[in-house]
Every structure is written in structure tokens, then in C-alpha cells.
Amino acid sequence: MLETIKTQLDRLIALYEAEKAENIRLRSRIDTLSTENDTYRKQLSEREEQIDNLRLKQAFSAPESGANPETRAKLAKMIREIDKCIALLES
């Protein structure tokens, strides 16, 4: 009976160690994927900024060509913000 308990205890310890190692491996994988995710989010943000800049550039270069309304609205908002800054500087 004591030998059976010892055998079961050894088996439980081995299972615990295996799960502990798997846990460490998975935590490392999570860290790696989190870092990759952050990198991809940063790249996405940069790409979105590039798209916005290209749209604004297009709106400035050919405003009569019928740039999309979203771009025109963004441009108008930027102009209003610039006007507010100028007004603040003048006062």
C-alpha cells in the first residue's frame, strides 16, 4: 500500500512538472504573440496615417476633381483648427 501511494505520488509530481513546463512554454508563446500583435498594430496605424495623408495630398492637389466628402470634411476641420490657432495667437 505504501509503495502504491509512493508510485502515485511520483506520477503526480511528474504530471505537475510536465504541466509546469507546458505553462512556461505557453506563457512564452503569449509574450511572443503579444509583441507581434503590438508590432502589427503599430504598422496598421502607420498605414492608416499614410492613407489619410495620401487622401489629403490628393485633395490639395486637385480639389476640383471631386475628392471624396470624407476627405473634404477632414480638410475643412483642419482649416477650422488652424483658424482657431491663428485667432488665439492674435489675441
JOKA-V318446 format. One record per residue. N is the residue number from 1. SS is DSSP state (A for helix, B for strand, O for the rest). PHI is phi as a letter, one per 30 degrees, with the letter a starting at -180 (NA if undefined). D_FIRST is the distance of its C-alpha to the first C-alpha in Angstrom with 1 decimal. Layout:
# JOKA-V318446
n,ss,phi,d_first
N,SS,PHI,D_FIRST
N,SS,PHI,D_FIRST
This chain:
# JOKA-V318446
n,ss,phi,d_first
1,O,NA,0.0
2,A,d,3.8
3,A,d,5.3
4,A,d,5.1
5,A,d,6.4
6,A,d,8.7
7,A,d,9.9
8,A,d,10.7
9,A,d,12.3
10,A,d,14.3
11,A,d,15.3
12,A,d,16.5
13,A,d,18.4
14,A,d,20.0
15,A,d,21.1
16,A,d,22.4
17,A,d,24.4
18,A,d,25.8
19,A,d,26.9
20,A,d,28.4
21,A,d,30.3
22,A,d,31.5
23,A,d,32.6
24,A,d,34.6
25,A,d,36.2
26,A,d,37.2
27,A,d,38.6
28,A,d,40.7
29,A,d,41.9
30,A,d,42.9
31,A,d,44.9
32,A,d,46.6
33,A,d,47.5
34,A,d,48.7
35,A,d,51.0
36,A,d,52.3
37,A,d,52.9
38,A,d,54.8
39,A,d,56.9
40,A,d,57.7
41,A,d,58.6
42,A,d,61.0
43,A,d,62.5
44,A,d,63.0
45,A,d,64.7
46,A,d,66.9
47,A,d,67.8
48,A,d,68.7
49,A,d,70.9
50,A,d,72.6
51,A,d,73.3
52,A,d,74.8
53,A,d,76.9
54,A,d,78.1
55,A,d,79.0
56,A,d,81.0
57,A,d,82.6
58,A,d,83.7
59,A,d,85.0
60,A,d,87.0
61,A,d,88.4
62,O,b,89.6
63,A,d,89.6
64,A,d,92.2
65,A,d,90.0
66,O,i,88.1
67,O,e,84.8
68,O,d,82.1
69,A,d,82.4
70,A,d,79.0
71,A,d,80.3
72,A,d,83.6
73,A,d,81.9
74,A,d,79.7
75,A,d,82.9
76,A,d,84.7
77,A,d,81.9
78,A,d,82.0
79,A,d,85.8
80,A,d,85.6
81,A,d,83.1
82,A,d,85.4
83,A,d,88.3
84,A,d,86.4
85,A,d,85.7
86,A,d,89.4
87,A,d,90.4
88,A,d,88.1
89,A,d,89.6
90,A,d,93.1
91,O,d,92.6
